[in-house]
Amino acid sequence: QVKKQCDQKLLIRMKTECVPCSLNLETQCPAGYTKITNGTGIPDCRYYLEIKTHILSFPGCRHHCMKEFEQPECCQGHWGPDCMGK
């Protein structure tokens, strides 16, 4: 039995929205994603507040999230929806 299907494992990474670090403890990743940062997350962003006619920028935190995804792919020498050989 020759292996026809050689699925590729993909890691999809994303970052949550930038918020005040004190509020970031509660931040959850989107459904299906795993949080890979702890506590208040990573203080590597800025968030903005609009106060009357001014927009103020503050340092904030965000979390990094990850999702493992299997992309169906045929092995070399196979193709098509059923990964048929030559």
Residue pairs with C-beta under 8 A, 6 or more apart in sequence:
2 75
2 85
3 75
4 74
4 75
4 78
4 82
4 83
4 84
4 85
5 72
5 73
5 74
5 75
5 78
5 83
6 73
6 74
6 75
6 76
7 70
7 71
7 72
7 73
8 70
8 71
8 73
9 68
9 69
9 70
9 71
10 68
10 69
10 70
10 71
11 66
11 67
11 68
11 69
12 33
12 66
12 67
12 68
12 69
13 64
13 65
13 66
13 67
14 29
14 30
14 33
14 64
14 65
14 66
14 67
15 45
15 62
15 63
15 64
15 65
16 24
16 27
16 29
16 41
16 62
16 63
16 64
16 65
17 27
17 47
17 62
18 45
18 46
18 47
18 60
18 61
18 62
19 27
19 47
19 60
19 61
19 62
20 47
20 58
20 60
20 61
21 40
21 41
21 43
21 59
21 60
21 61
22 40
24 40
24 41
24 60
24 61
24 62
24 63
25 39
25 40
27 41
27 62
27 63
28 35
29 35
29 63
29 65
30 65
32 67
33 65
33 66
33 67
34 65
34 66
34 67
35 63
35 64
35 65
36 63
36 64
36 65
36 66
37 63
37 64
40 61
41 61
41 62
41 63
41 64
42 61
42 62
42 63
42 64
43 59
43 60
43 61
44 61
44 62
45 59
45 60
45 61
45 62
46 57
46 58
46 59
46 60
47 57
47 58
47 60
48 55
48 56
48 57
48 58
49 55
49 56
49 58
50 56
74 80
74 83
75 83
77 85
77 86
78 84
78 85
